[in-house]
Amino acid sequence: MTATDEENHARELAARAEALFKAPAEFVLGVTDVAALPAGERPEVAFAGRSNVGKSSLLNALLSRRNLARVSNTPGRTREVNYFAVGDALYVVDMPGYGYAKAPKALVKGWTQLIHDYLRGRPQLKRVMLLIDSRHGLKASDKEIMTLLDKAAVSYQGVLTKADKPKSGDLAQVIRETEAVMRTHPAAHPVVLATSSVEGSGIEELRKAIAELC
C-alpha cells in the first residue's frame, strides 16, 4: 500500500467511524443465559476487563452517553452480558467483570460460566476489547482471559484505560510491555490502544478500530 493509499484509507476509516458512532446508542437487554442472546447477524464487539478497570466509564465515553453504562464503586456490579445497540449496525457488548474478589464464590462461578458460554460459537462476535488498567499493566487474571480467548479462537485487542493517570514515560513502557505479551498470543491483535474516559484521549482511535470490523 502506497502512502497515498494509506492516507485515503485513514480518511475513509475516520469517516466510517464518525458515521457509525453518530447513530444513537441504546441499551437493548441484559442476558444471564446464552439462550437469550440476540439472534441475527449484526456484528458484536465485546468489552471485557477486571471489575475495577473503568469499563463503564469507557463505554459511556465511546458511545457519547453520560450514564448509559452504569458506573459503580462496587466491583462486579455488571452481572449480565449487556447489549447496547449502536444504530442498526452494531452491538457493543458489556461483559461481566472478572477479578471480583468481594463477590460470593457461587456468583463468581455463574458469571465465569456465562462468559465462557458467550465466547463459544458466537460468529457475530468480531473482537473482544480487553481492558487493562494502564497504572498496573497485565495481571494474572487478564492473562487467564487471554488464554481462554486463544482457545476459543476469538480475536481480541488490548485497550489500556485510565491513560491520564501514569506519567507519559510510564504509559509508553506499559504499552510496550503489553504489546510484547500480546505478540505471543495467537488470537491477539498486536496493536494496543491507550484511552482515557476523563480526557477523551484514544476514544477516536478505539472507534476507528471498531469501525474497521463492521
Buried (B, 14 or more C-beta within 10 A) or exposed (E): EEEEEEEEEEEEBBEBBEEBBEBEBEBBEEBEEBEEBBEEEBBBBBBBBBBBBBBBBBBBBBBEBEEBBEBEEEBBBBBBBBBBBBEEBBBBBBBBBBBBEEBEEEEBEBBEEBBEBBBBEBEBBBBBBBBBBBBBBBBEBBEEBBEBBBEBEBBBBBBBBBBBBBEEEEBEEBBEEBBEBBEEBEBBBEEBBBBBBEEEBBBBBBBBBBBEEB
